């Protein structure tokens, strides 16, 4: 059986009935000689084509229009670049608040809360829109806009915390990068994988945490609880604040969520998903990393305030 790659009439054996085959006939000799030269030319052309194919670089996501890990990484870097630019703008805008010592515990100034509020609300709405409409169509423009609003939120909340606890943003950033790096390394080496049991536990814990968070916010708005972040909450076991204990559990959940993101990106690549689905992979990673950063920021604030 011949190689299917050569299933072309140019490589097929010619019909011997088209050439005189009687022994010693001039026509047969001339025909055989012409066929030999023709076959030699075909072989040289084929060899040249094969050498060119082997020497050429492998086709990437652009050539194949298929999702790849490398292309998803570049899309993720682009989204984080957009977020960092808008975060820097929000940082400057937040720290440019009008002086109001009576509203600031450290008698410095009142941070402008507009970037934090606008960014948080905008990012939440766009995250819901992207999540529920991605089954029908991937809209990169909405994901770009989400990165802009997420940058406003991150820049605003980071500046606010930095005023209260100088240096906390750098601490939270280093800790976030460390958690993401360790999680990625464990996933790449196969030491951590997604399992059905772990995913069920994660979903249950995630549902409970969301209910807890929403209830906490409602209690703060109604005046029952003064601090929705739990920075000055009651101490738990061994004198450790409950907010810090819950924060550790949430960080573990965020790390497992990252593992799920990496696994889904790999699955998309294996399934040959279209290249545009790389934006969804980048979007998922950004959502998880921002969640992780905010939770670490809150944990450090709890530790430093107590």
N, C-alpha and C positions, 0 to 999 in steps of 0.2 A: 504494500500500500504506500503510495507516494505522499509527500508532505502536502497538506491541503493548501499551504501558502502558495504553492506553485500550480494551483488548479486554474490554469490559463491556457488558451490554445497555443500560445507561443512556446510553451514548455511541453506540449504533448508530442508523442511520437507520431511522425507523419505516416500516412497510409501508403504502404508499399506498392499499391496498385497504381499510384500516380507516377511511378518510376519504372523503367524497363529493368527487369531483373535477370535476363538470360545471361549466362556466363560469358564474359569477354566482350559483351556488346559495348560499343562506344557510348551509346546513350546512357547506359547504366553507370559506366565509369564517370562520365561527366556529371550525371545527376548526383552520384554519391559524393564526388568531390565538392560540388556546390553545396550540398547539404552539410558536409563537414565544416566548410568555411562559415556557413550560416549559423550552425550550432556553436561554433567557437565564438562568433561575435555575440551571440545571445548569452553565452556563459560569461563573457567578459563584462557585458552590461549588467547582468544580474549580480556578479561579484562586486562591481562598483557600487550598485545600489545598496547591497547588504552592508558593505563597509561604511557607506554614508549613514545608514540607519543606526548602526552600532556606535558610530562616533558622535551622532547627534545627542544633545542632552534630552533627558526624559521629559515627556509632555507634562506641563504643570496644570494648575487649576484653570488658567485662562484658556489654554489650548483645548482642554477637555470639557470645559464648562461644568466641572464636577467639584464637589466639595472636597477640600483637603485640609489636613491638620495645619500645614504651613500657612495656607491662605486664611484660615480661621484665626491663627495667631496674629497675622498682620491686621486683620479687621479688628481684633480685640485691642491691639496697640493703638489703632486709629481712634477708637471710641474713647479709650482712656486719655489719649492726647486731647481730644475735645473737652472731656470732663475736667482735666487739669487746667486748661486755659480758662474756662468759665469759673472754676473754683478759685483761681487767683483773682479774677475780677470780683467775685462775691466776697472774697476775703478783704480786699481793699475797701469795698463798699460797706461791709459790716463794721470794720474798724473806723470808719469815718463818721460814727454816730455823734450826735450833739451831746455835749457834756451835761450830765444829770446825776450828780453824786448821790442824791437821795434814792435813785433807782439802782445803783450799782453797789454790791456788797463791799467792793474794794475801793470805792470812792474814786474811780478813774473816769468812766464815761458809760453811757448807755449804748450798747451795741445796736446797730440797725438790724432788726429782725426780718426785714422784707425779703432778702435773698433766701434765707432759711425757709420761710413760709411758702413763698412762691415756688422755689425749687422743689420742696417736699411734695406739695400738692400736684404740681405739674408732672413730676417724675412718677408719682403714684398713678395718676390717671393714664399717662402714656404707657406705663408698664402693664396696666390692665388691658388697654387697647391692643398693644402688640401681642400680648399673651393669648387673647381670645380671638384675634383675627389672623394669626399666623398660619392656621390650618388651611385657609383659603388663599392667602397671598402674603408674601413677605414684602414689607415696605421699609426699605433702608432709611428713607427720609424720616419716618417716625422714630426709628432707633437713634438716628443722629440727634433729633430733637430731645429724645429722652436723655441722651448723654449731656446735652446742654443744661437741662433742668437738674439733672443729678449733680452736675458740677456746681450749680448755684446752691443746692442743698448742702453738699459736702463743704464747700467753701464757707458758707454762713455758719454752720454748726461748728466747724473746726475753729473758726475765729472766735466764736462765743466761748468755747471751752478753753481756748488758749488764753483768753483774758483772765479767766478764773484760775487756771492752773498752767502757768508758763512752762513750755516744753512738752506739754501733753500730746500735741499733734505729732511731733517727731517720734515720741515713744509709741503711739498708736500705729503710726505708719510702719515703723520697723517691725513691730509685732505682727502686723497684718501681712507684710511681705514674707516674714519668717513662716507663718502658718501656711500661706499659699505655696511657698517653696517646698516645705516639708511634705505637704499633701500631694503636690505634683510629683515629687520624687518617689514617694511611697506608691503612688498609682502607676508611675512609669516602670517601676521595678516589679510590679505585680504583688507587692505585699498587702495592698489594700484594694479590694474590689467591691463592686456593688452586688448585694445579695437581696433576695426577696424578703427575708426575715428582717434584715437591717433596714430595708426601705419601709417596711410596715411600721417598725418602731419609730423611724424618722417621721413618717407622716402623722402618726399619733402625737408624738412630742411636738411637732410643728403646729398642729391644730390647737393643742393645749396652750402653747406659747402665744399664738395669735389671739386666742380668747382672753388670756391673761393680760396681754398688752392693751387690747381694746378696752377691757374693763378698767384697767388702771388709768387710761386716759379719760374715760367717762367719770371716774371718781375724782380725778383732778379737776375737771371742768365743773363738777357739781360742788366742789369745795370739801369733799370728804377726805381726799388725799391732797397734800400740798405739793408733793414732789413726785411727778410721774416717772422720773428717771430712777427713783429709788436711791439717790445719792446719800440720803441721811435716814435710811430705813432702819428698822429694828435689827439688832444683831441676831444671827442664827447660831448654829452649833459652833462651839469653841470661840464664840465672840466674833465669828466671821459674818459680815452683813449678808442678809438674804439676797440682796441685789447682786453681790459678787458671786454667790453660789449659783444663782440662776444664770448669770453671765457666762460662767465656765461651761455650763451645759449648752447654752446657746452657741458658744464658739465651736463646741464639738459638733453640733447640728450643722453649723455653717460649713465646717470642714467636710462633713459627709456630703453636704449639698454640692460642694466643689467636685468631689469624687463622682457624683452622679452627672454633673455637667461634662466632665472629661469623658465619661463612659458614653454619654449620648452623642458627643461629637465624634468619637471613634465609630459608633454605630452608624451615624450618618455617612461617614466616609466609606465604610464597608458596604453600605446600601447603594452607593453611587448617587447620593442626593445631589441635586443641582447646586451650583456654586453659590447662589444667592442665600442658601440656607446657612452658610457660614456666618451671616449677620445674626441669625438667631442664636448660634452658638456663642458668639461674642457678647450678645445681649445677655444671655443667661449667666455667663461668667461675671459680667459687670454687676449684675443685680446681686449675685452672691458675695462678691468681694466688697461691695459697698456695705452690705448688711454686716459682714464680718468686721469691717473697719469701725462702723458706728458702735457695734457691740463692744469691741475692744476699747474704744474711746470711753465708753460709759464705764467699763470695768476699771480702767485706770483712774477715772475720776472718783469712783467709789473708794478705791484704795487710798487715794491721796487725800480725800476729804474726811476719811475716818482715821 
